[in-house]
């Protein structure tokens, strides 16, 4: 399945059906009076986050969604049928923007989240609605109201607990393959990863989290160089970042600073997320050189880096355990904040209630 994380759609709700002008005409019944029914409501267009999707590729091939018009009113007080709504199913984590790509309409971050994109028009009144003592044979009706229509942008930000960042060819895909059942493309050249990959890391019963690997960053990515900056949005929701550094390069400290600068330039508070630093590909160097590289990296990042090898699995479990601990801590903190806010709201409601 191809990956697509951004698309533009045109959505149009259905117009309401027209009201009807009709008069009762039956044998042996004189002065039957008006009996024109109302028109039905036009269909609306909704977007709903569903489970089991992780790409917007379906909307590369269909960009227009138009709901049907409501049925027209008919004689004998028959109301036109309401048109069916259209539901656009999107992955969890999809953000919906206006055509300017800046004004957010909704952020569908949970399964079942739903938002109205275009409201169907109301049906028009039939002439029975205009009957009165002074106008017993009205020939007036209302046309159905037009439905809404608009262009929207949908942008996907994958829901992951932890994210992998680093320069191209730092071994991120190898690490993801070694720690989960994901099978990303792995090769000995930069920019092997062209789209984000997700993997579920399992450390035992009840101990699992989702790890996201995004394409490598290069210097100037925030200004559009390379491809990684386009996908940085996928780690905005992560609780913790794992920063992988290739141990075989000459300046691991410079590599660290390059990626950190791009995170700062990108914004979205990425530079303030919890970060775990690891020196990867330790199996390719002697122990003395590894220690020298680790010392350089520690001086740059201010913390002792893990020394790992995604290819051989050295110290991978230790890093995964640290990631899980940070993810779990973040989830507990969010749960406590949500409980405190709920208790505070309940207290305010109780304080404002008077018997």
N, C-alpha and C positions, 0 to 999 in steps of 0.2 A: 504494500500500500504506500502510495506517495504521500509525502508530508506537505501540508499547506497550513500556514498559521495566520494568513491574512487574506481577506476577500472583500469585494464590494458587491452589494446586492440592492436591487430595486424591489420594494414591497408596496403593494397597492391593495387596499381593502375594497370590498365590493360596495357599490352604491345600494341605497335602499330602494325597495320596489315602490312603484307609484300606487297611490290610492285609486279607487275605482268609483266611477259615477254609474249608478245602476238604480233601477226602480223595480219594485216588485210587480210582476205582471202574471197573475194567475186567474184562471177562469172562476167566475162567481165571487171574486174578491176585488172590490173597487177601491180606488184610492189607496193602493198598497203602500205607497211611500218609498223613501230611499232605502236601499239595502246594499250600497257599495262598501266593500270591505277595505281594510287597511293593507298597505304593502308590507312585505317582510323585511327584516333587517339584513343588510349586506354582511358578508363574512369578514371577519377580522384576521389579521396576521399576527401570530405570536412567535416568540422564540423560547425554547425550553432546553435546559441543560439535562442531558441524559447520560447514563452510564454506558461504558463500552466504546466510546468514541475518543480519538486522540488526534484528529486532524479535521480540517475544513475542506478536504479535497473534493467532496461532493458538490461544493458550490463553485468550483471552477467551471463546471459544465452546465450549471443552471444558476443564472444570476437574477432571474425575474420571477417573482411570486405574486400572483394576482388572485385574489379571492373572488368568488362568484357574486353576482348581484342577487339581492333578495327578490322573491317572487312578487308579482303585481297582485293587488287586491282584486277580488272578483265579486260578482253579484251574489245575492243570498247571504250577505254578511260573511263571506269567506275571506279570511286573511291570507295574504301570500306567505309562502314558506320562508323561514329564515335560512340564509345561505350558510353552509358549513365554514367553520374557521380553518385557516391553514396554520399548522404548527411546524416551525422550522426547528429541527432537532440539531443541537450543537454540543460539542464536548464541554465538560465541566472546566471552568476557567476561562470561558469566552467572554470578552468584553465587547460591548456594542457601542459604536460611536456615531454621531451625526456625520454628514458628508464632509464637514471640515476636519474630521479625524482628531478633533480635540475635545469636543463636547461629549462626555460620556452619557449614554442613555441607561446602561445597566451593566453590572458585573455579575455574571452567572457563575458563582463560585461553589455552589453545592448542587447535588443531584436534585432535580425537581424545581429549581429556581426557574421562574417564568416571567416574561415581560411582554407587554402589549406594544407592538411595533406600529401597527396601523389599525385604527378603529373603523369598523364598518359603519356605513351610514344608516340612520333610522329610516324605517318605512314611512311613506306618506299616508295621510288620512284619506279615507273614502268619504263619499258625500253623506253617509249616515251620521258622521261626526258633526256635520254642520246643520243638522235638523233642529228647528226651533219652532216656537209657536207662531212666529211671524214669517218663517221661511220653511214651509213644510215640504217643499220640493226643491231642495238645493241642487244645483248643478256644479258645485265646486268640489275640488279635490286638491290634495297636496302631492307634488312629486316627491319621490324619495330623495333624501339628502345624500350628497356625494360622500364616498369613503375617503379616508386619508391615503396619501401616497408620499413616499420619500425614498431617497437614497441613503443607505447606511453602510458603515464599515464594520466588519467583525474581525476581531484580533484575538488570537488564542494565546493564553499564557498557561503553560502546562502546570498542573498541580503536582509538585514534588516536595518532599521533605528536606532533601539535601541536593546541592548542585555542585557539579565539577567544573572548575575553571582552570585556565592555564594557557600557555602559548601553544601554537600548533605543534603536533608531534611530541607532546609532553607525556603521552601514554594514558590519556583519559579513557579512550575506548577500551584499551587493554584492561584497565582497572575495572571498568564497568562489567566487562565480560567475566573477569575473575571473581567478582563479588556478587553477581546475580546471574539469572538465566537469560539475560539479554544477549543478543548476538549482533553487535554493531560491526560495521566494516573496519577491519584492522589492516594497516599496511605501513611500510617503512618510508612514508613521505608525508609532508605537511598537508593539512586540509583534507585528510581522509574522511573526516566527519563533515558532512554538508548540511545535515539537519539534526535537530535534537533527538536524543535517544533516552528512553526511560527503562529502568530496571528495578525490580522489587528485590531488595536485599533482605534475606531471612537469616536471623541469628538464633533461631529457636522458636519454640511455641510462644506466640504472643509478642515476639520481638522482631518486628519487620518495619521497613520504611522504604520510601520510593526515592531512588537516586536518579538525577537527570544529568546527562552529559551533553554539553552544547559545543558547537564548533569553536575552534581555537581563536583566541584574540591576538591581534598584532598591534604594534605601535601605530597610533592614529586611527584606531577602530572607531572611536567616538566621533570622528569626522567623516566616517564612511569607508575607511580602508578595510579591506578584507570582508568577511561575511559574519564574523562573530557578533558584532554589535547588534545586528538585526535580531539575534536570538537571545540577547541578554534578558529580555523581558520574561523568558521562561524560568529564570532563577530569582525573579523578584519575590515570589511567594515562598521561597525556600527558607527554612529556619537557620540553616548553617551552610557554609560554603567550604568545599575541600579544594584547596589550591595546590595543584600538582606542578612540580618543577622537575625538568629533565636534568638528572645528575651528570649526564655526559657532556653538557655544554660548558663553555669556558666560564661564563659569569652567571651563576644561578641567582645571585643577588640582583643583578640587573634585570633578569627575566621576571623576578618577583615584582620589582618596582614597575616594570612596564604594564603588567596586568593590573596592579593596584591603581595605577594612574588612570587606566581606562575605566575601571569601576567607578572611580571618583568623577570622571568626566561624564559618564553615562548618567549618574544621579540615581534617583529612585531609592536612595538610602542603602545601596548595595555595599558601599564601603564600610557601613556600620554593622553589618551582619557578623555573626560569630564565624570566625575563620580558623580552619585547621590547615596547617601547612605540611606538606610531605615532599620529600626528595625521592623521586621515582627513578626506576631503572638502576637500582643499586647493584644488580647482578652483572652489569657491564663494566664495572670499575673495581680497582683494588681498594682494600679497606682504608689505606692511608689517604688515598685521593677522596674517597667518600667522606671521611672525617673532615678533610680540608674544605670540601664543598659545603658540608653541613655547617661548618663554622661561619663561612661567608653568608650563607642563607640566614642563620640565626641572628647575625649582626644586622641584617637588612630588615627582618620581620619582627625582631624583638622577642622571639620565643623559640624554643628548641623544636626543630622540625622532626617529623617521623621520617625514618629511612626505610623505604619500602621497595618492593618490586612487584608490579602487577603481573609480569610474565611468570615468575616463580612462586608468587604468593607470599613472599617474605613480609611479615608484619602487616599484611592486609587486614587480618581479623582484628588486630589491635586498633587500626584506624577506623574500621567499621564500628567497633564497639564504642569508640569515642564519638563518632557521628550519631549513633543511636542515642547515646546519653544526652547529647546536646539537643537532639530533636525532641526527646521525651521531656527534657526540662522546659523547652519552649512551649510544648503542648500543655504541660501542667500549669505554667505561668498564664497562658491564655485562658485556660479553664477557670483558674482562680479569679482572673480579672472579669470574666463573663459572669461568674457567680456573684462577685462583689457588686457589679453593676446591676444585676438583677435584684439583689437584696436592697440596694440603694433605691432603685425605682419602686420596689414594693413598699419601702418605708415612706417614700414621698407620697405615694397614693394613700397609704393608711393615715398619714399625717393630715392630708387634705380632706379626708372624709369626715363628715359631721352627721350625727344621727338625727 
